[in-house]
Amino acid sequence: MSIEEYKNNDDFQLYDSVIKKIIVDHENKSIEFHFLKVVGRVDRGKHNFTYKVREAILTFSGVVYAKLPYCMEFDEWSEFYRSAIVKSSRILERVPERAKSNKLLHHVYLGIDNGNVYNEHDIVCSSYSMELGSNEYILHDDFDWLYEE
């Protein structure tokens, strides 16, 4: 798969999910994205809609490399746009042998829309997981966070 092909994927099905916070834990070599995962669309008239969401955490463990450009803008929400699990890449090839130490490493690509800026994130880790909360919420039209319905 070429670079351009994987950048159009959404392997984790994260499209339009709003990011609440990112935790980078150097001590434990992990990265967590806390976000509101889109689980459905709610139509509100002819040209208006919002989303049903659930609280979620995407965790990367055993991180050996991460490029995480990020920004925050007034009146903008950061949201996932694309995601890919990349089996073979130049980034994986550049990981030092001692960092691999008999581990199967995964290259995960995340495209994040920060409003007026689109950032590409690359994470190389030994494992990843997604935890999805059980309660569903409706996202406000103006993204004034969320409310339960």
N, C-alpha and C positions, 0 to 999 in steps of 0.2 A: 504494500500500500504506500503510495507516495505521500509526501508531507502534506500537500494540498488536500488529498483525499481525507486523511484523518482529521484535519482541522474543520471539516464539515460534519463530523459525527456528533452524536449525542448519546454515547454509550451508557451514561448514568441517568439519562432522561431528566436532565436538570433545567431544560430550557425555561427561561423566565422566572426561575426560583430566586427569591430575594435573599441576599446574604445579610445576616445579622451581625456576625463577628467572625474573625479569624484568630485562632490561637496557634502560635508557633512556640513549641516547647523544645528548646535546644537540649536541655538535660536528658529528656526521654526520646529525643529524635523523632518527634511526631508533629503533625500539623492537623488542626481540626477546623472545618468550616461549619459554622452553625447557621442554618438557613431555614427558610419557609419553602418547602418543596411543593410545587404545583402538583395536585392530584386530580384536578378537574377544572373545567371552565364553567362559569355561571353567566349566562346571557341576561342582560338587563335592558332590554329594548333593542331597537333595530341596529344601532351603531355603538352600543355600550356593553361592556362586559367586565368581569373581574374573575378572580380565581378562588377555588377551594384550595387550601394549603394545609400542610402538616409540618410541625416542628421536625427538623432533621439535623443529623450530625454526620458529616462525611469525614472519616478519620484515616490518615495516612500514618503508618507506623514503620519504624526502621528506615527513616528517611536518610538517604546518603547524598542527595542533591535536590535543591529546590530553587527555582527562579520565580519569585513572587512579586512582580511589580504591582503596586496598588495605589489607588488614590480615592479620595472622597470629595464630592462636590455638593455645594448647597443645592437643595431641592432636587437631588438625584438619588436614586437607589442603585446600589450595585447588584447586578443579577447575573446568574450563569447564562451563557449563551450556547456554548459548545462544550463537549467533554469526550475524551477518547482514551481508551486503553491501548497503548502502542506496543506492539510485540517486538519491533525492531526499529532502532533509530540511532542517529549520530550521537544523541545525548547518552543513550545506554552504552554505546561503544566507548565513550570518553570516560566512563566511570573507572577509577583505578582498580586494579585487580584486588588489592588488599581490602577495598570497600565491598567487593562482591563476596569474598570469603565463603564460597560454596552456597550462596543464597540465590534464589531465583528473584531477580529484581524486575519491577514493573515501572514502565514510564507512563505517567498519566498526564494528559494534556487537558487544561481547562481554559476556555475562552470566557472572559468576564467583561460584561458591558458595565462600565462605571459612569454612564451618563453620556458625556461627550468624549470619553476616551475608552478604547477597547484594549484590554490587556490580555496577553497570553501567558499562562502559567505552566511551568513544567515541573513535575515532581517525580523523582525516582525513589522508590521505596520497596520494602520487602513485603508489605501487605497493606490492604485498604479495606474499609468496610463502611456501610451506611446504616445508620440507626434511624428508624422512622417512628415518630410519636404516634399515639393512637387517636388523639383528638383532632378533628377537622375544624378549620376556621375559614372565614370568608375574609379576603383581603379587601380593605377599603379601596374605593375608586381612586382616591388621592394618595394611596399608599401611606395613610396615616396609621401605620403599623397594622394591627389586626384586631378583629373582634370575633367573639364566638357567636355562632348563630344556631 
